[in-house]
Structure formats: structure tokens, C-alpha cells
Amino acid sequence: MKKSDWFKVILIFSLLGNLAFFQNHERAGRKQEIKNELLNSSIYRDLAQLEETIQYQIEHNWQNETLVTEKLDDAIDSIILNHEWRKTIIKMIRSGNCSSTWISSSIVKNFLM
């Protein structure tokens, strides 16, 4: 093979490698977005329930005031749990002790069930 042929082969492999790297990077970005949505969904749900409970109590002269504090506790617990999970996931990723599949399955188990 001529030098120019080798150059073309190397260039093609380089382009294919860069394409694969770019696709992997895009896929990782999408996975991160999904993880963030899962982590935040429980907070949004609990805050919506708190808002609905407050509105209901206002309309019914605060017949069951303790229900509002229970819903507030749920929202606070979701925020704390979210924060702790993010710290744990970041720590595990940095240490290299887990895979993205493990993280995804753990998030689903703990936040959706």
C-alpha cells in the first residue's frame, strides 16, 4: 500500500472513532437528564400534594391542620432524600465503584417504588 492509502485508512478509522465517542457522549448526556428527572419527580409530586392539601384546608376552614404538616414533612423528606442520593451517586461515580446501569436501577427502585 502506498503512504497515501495508509493515510486514508488511518483518517477513516479516526473519523469512525470520533463518531463513536461523540455518540457515547450524547447517550451519556441523555441518561443524565433522565436521572435528574427521576430524582426531581418525587419532589414535584410531594410539593403538588402539599399545595392541594393547603388549598383544601383553606376551603374547609382548616378542619384537619395536621394533614398539612404531614404533607410538608413528606416534601422535606423528598428533598433531603434527593440531596443524599445525589451526593452518594456523585461519590460513587468519582470513585469508580459503580456503573451507570447500577445507578439507574437504584434510582428507579428507590424513587418509583
Buried (B, 14 or more C-beta within 10 A) or exposed (E): EEEEEEEEEEEEEEEEEEEEEEEEEEEEEEBEEEBEEBBBBBBEBBBEBBEEBBEBBEEEEEEEEEBBEEBBEBBEEBBEBBEEBEEEBEEBEEEEEBEBEEBBEBBEEEBEE
